[in-house]
Amino acid sequence: MDLCMMASKLAYENAQVVKNVVVHHWKMHFVDFYNGWDDYQKENSTQVFMICDKPKDATLILISFRGTEPFNANNWNTDIDYSWYEIPKVGKLHMGFLEALGLGNREDIKTFRYHLQTEIVKKSDDGIDKINIRSLDMTAYHMVREKLRSLLEEHKNAKFIVTGHSLGGALAILFPIVLVIHEEKKLMERLLAVYTFGQPMVGNQQQGKFMEAHLDHPVPKYFRVVYCNDLVPRLPYDDKTFLYKHFGVCLCYNSCYIEQRMEEEPNKNFFDIEQLIPEHANAVWELIRGLGVALMDKTTRKDGSQYWLGF
């Protein structure tokens, strides 16, 4: 999980920084860095990079999606968007996240049907020529999938992990969901795990149950890491109106960094009057603790002497 955490953070950097860190600090093999087309933002804004543990005979392939940029209003709009697209026998999926992977355009709903069906059905669909489909080699999903397929053929003993933070976490779990929809069984057999951090919900309860059969057996492969009162994992809301629901194993950390393994995080909808006072009290505690850590951080110089770092 530590590597996934670092990779999720690194995904916010540009391609040169990512390559430098992977090669010179992590001593791993840098594969590629992609800027995929996002039909929601109408630009190449879906960033993702791929690495291997070594250039030859690799045993691990890691895919990391970039998350929500703090000062990017379009990224936040994607997180809080409630629109969904329903797939028969699968469930409802967040439309904005599908667009971020390049799997449809809400201005032409038929594009979702085209992207979210098997290749056999796609070839027999008479309506394809009437749909304005963006080139597949521009979308994050198809670029990553084809490169992953190539890497797994090259490295026979390798398995892959998908990770991401915030919006990147949503794309990280959506990637294997679409692989299952596309019946990519050979790829899914090589999936080792999905680790997401502060990830918003991507679908409804039916979709979660559909994926549990592919991610829970023989052992759980999907883990959602949630920190205390983080708002993003509570979006969009889990209620009868919005119908969104998390699935997978929730690893929830409280403000003392104590891990609890549970089905869903406490206070799942955040804006609860009963939680108002505890949330603010916890915020004050975290502020005091943060100042205390800065004040009492004991640091060692190169010559072996020590000093206390103030603020």
N, C-alpha and C positions, 0 to 999 in steps of 0.2 A: 504493500500500500504506500510505502514511503516514496518509491519511484513514481507512482501515479500522482501523488501529491505534488512532487517537484515538477513533473511534466505538465500538470494542469496549470501551475503558476508560470512555467516557462512559455506556455502557448501564447501568452499576452505580448511576448517580445516579437521583434521582426526576424526575418529568416536568417540574417547574418548572426544575430545574437544567439538564436536557437542552435545553429550549427556550431558556433564556437563553444558553447557550454556543453553540448552533447559530445563533441569530439575531444576537446581539450580538458574538460573537467570531469565529465562522467565516464570518459574513455569508452564510449559506445560508438556504433556506426550510424551516422546520419543518412537517412534515405531520401527524404524530400519534404518540401514545405509547399502547401497549396493555398491559393486564394480562390475559393469556390464562389460561384454566382449565387446570390441570395435574391430570390424573386420578391421577397417582402421589402427589402431595402433598395432593390434595383441596382445593385452594384456587387463587385467581387469582394465581399466582406466576410465570408465564412472561412476563417483561417484554421488550418489543421496541419500538423506535422507527423511524420512517421520515422521511427528509429528501430534498429535491431541491436541486440546485445553484442554482436560481432559481425564483421562483414562476410565471413564464411562459416558454414555449418551453424548458423544462428539457431538458438533455441527459444528466443523471445522476440516478438515484434510488438511494438507499442504504438498506438494511435492516440494522439492527444488533440482535442478540439479546443479552440479558444473560447472563453466565456464572454460575459457581458462586460463591455468596457464602461468604467464608472461614469464617464462624461459623454457617453454616446446615447442620445435620446432614442434613436432608432433601435438600439439593442434592448433598452428597457421596454420599449413598446412591444417588442417581440415577447418578452417575458410575461407581460401583463395582458397580452392579447388572449381573449377567451374563445376565439373561433376554432372550430374543429371540423374534421372531415371523417365521415363514418365509412368504414370498410366492412362489408358483410362478413360475418363469422369471425371477425377480428376485433372490432370495436371502434371507438372514436379516438382520433389522434389530433394533437395540437397542430392547427394549420400553419401557424407562423414558424414552428420548428421544421415542418416539412418543407416549407419554402426556403428556409435557411440551408437545407441540404440540397436544394435545387430539384425537389420532387413535386413541383406543382406551382400553379399561379392562381390565386383566388379570383383574378379577373376572368379566368377561363377554367371553371371547375373540372372540365373534361381532362385537363392536364394531370390532375391528381389520379384520375382513373387510369390514365395511360401509364404513369410511373409506378403505381401501386398495384400491379398485377404481374403474373408470371410472363416470361418471355413467350411461351407457347400461345397464351391467350392474346398477348400483345400483337403477335404476327397475324392473328386471325381477326383482329378488330378492324372492321371496315371504316371506322370513324377516325382513324389515326391521321389520315392525310388532311383532314379538316381542322386539325388541332395545331396551334402554333407552339411547337416544341423547341425549346432552346437546346443547342448542341450539348450532348451528354458529356463531352469531354471538358465542359466548363463547370460542371456541378461537382460539389464536394463529395457527395455520395458516390457517384460513378468513378471519379478519379481515384478515391481511396479504395473502393472495392476492386477495381482492376489492378491497382498496384499491389494490394494485399494478395490477390489471387496469384500474381506473378511471384511475389516473395515466398508464399507458401509452397509453390511448385519448386522454387529454387532451394529452399531450406526445408527439407523433408521432415525434420524433427521439431520444427518451430511451432509454437502456439502464439496466439495474439491476445493482447489486452487492449481495451478501449477505455479512455478516461477523459475527464473534462470538469471544469468548474462552472457553476451557474448555468448560463445558456450553453456553454460547452458540455456540461454534464447532461443536459437534455439531448443534445445532438449525439453524445456518446452512447446513450441507451437507445436512442432512436435508430442508430446505425444497425445494430443487430436485429432490431424489430423488423426493419425493412428487409434485411437479409433473409429472415424467416418467411416473410410475405413473398419474397421472390424465390423461395424454395432453394436457397443456396445451402444445401445440406452439408456439402463437403467443407465449405468455409466454417459453418457453425460447429462442426465437429472439432475444429481446431481452436475454438474460442476458449481461452483460459479463464478470463474474468472481465467484468465491467465494474470500474470504481468511479463513482461520481461524487462531487463535493459541492454542497449547497445547490443541488439541482432542483429546478421547478418541475411540476407534474407534466407529463407528456400525453396522458390519455385517460380514459375512464376505467372503471373496474373490470368490464368485460375484456378490454385490451390487456389489462394486467394478468387476468386469469389465462388468457390465450398464451401469453409469453412465459408464464410460470412453468408450463410443461417443457419449455425449451431451455430454461435457465436455472431450474431448481433440481434437476436430476442428472447424475446421481447425487451431486452435491450442489449447494447454492453457488452461482457464478456472478450474481448481481448484488453489489453492495452500495448503498447510499450513505454517505457520511454527512451528518447534519450537526452543525454547531449551535447548541443552546437555542436562543431566540432569533436566529437568522430568519429574515422575512422571506427570502426567495424560495426556500423549499415549501413554503405555505402558499405558493402561487401556482396556477390559478386556484381558486378556492375549492375545497373539498366539501361540497354541500349539494342539496337536491336541485339547486338552480344551475350551477356550473358543471356538475357531474364529474369533475376531475378526481382522480384517485391515484395515490402512489402504489407501487408494488415493489417486491424485492426486500432484501434484508436492510433494515435501517440501523446504522451505527451512530447513535446519538451521543454527543459529548456535551456535558454541562459546563458551566463556567469555571469549574475546578479541573476540567479536562479528564473527567472520569467517564469512561465509555460504558454505554448501556446498549445491549442488542435487543431491538424491539421491532414490531411490525410497522409502526408509524411513530413519528415524532410527537411529543406532547404539544398541546395547544395547537392543533393542526391548522387552524384558520387564523392564528395570530391576533386578530382584532377581537378579542374577547374581554368584556368588561371585568370579569373575574380575574383575569391575568394582568390587568393594567398595573396594579401596585407591585406585584412580584417582578414584572418586566422592568419597571423603572428602578426598583431596588437593586435588581441584578445589574443594571446599567451603571449605577453608582458604584457598586462593588467592583465591577470591571475597570472603571476609571481609576479608583483608588489603587487597585492592584497594579494597574499599568504604571502609574506614577511610582509606586513602591518598587517595582522591578527595575525601573530606570535608575532609581536612587541607590538601590542596594546591589547592583550588578557588579560583582567582583571580577575584575579583568586582569589577566596575566600578560606582562610585557615579554618581549623576546628574550630579555636578559634574565627572566625568571622572577623578577620582582612583581608585586601585585599592588593594585590600587582600586579604590572604589569609584565607579563611574556615576557622576551626578547628572542632573538635568538642568 
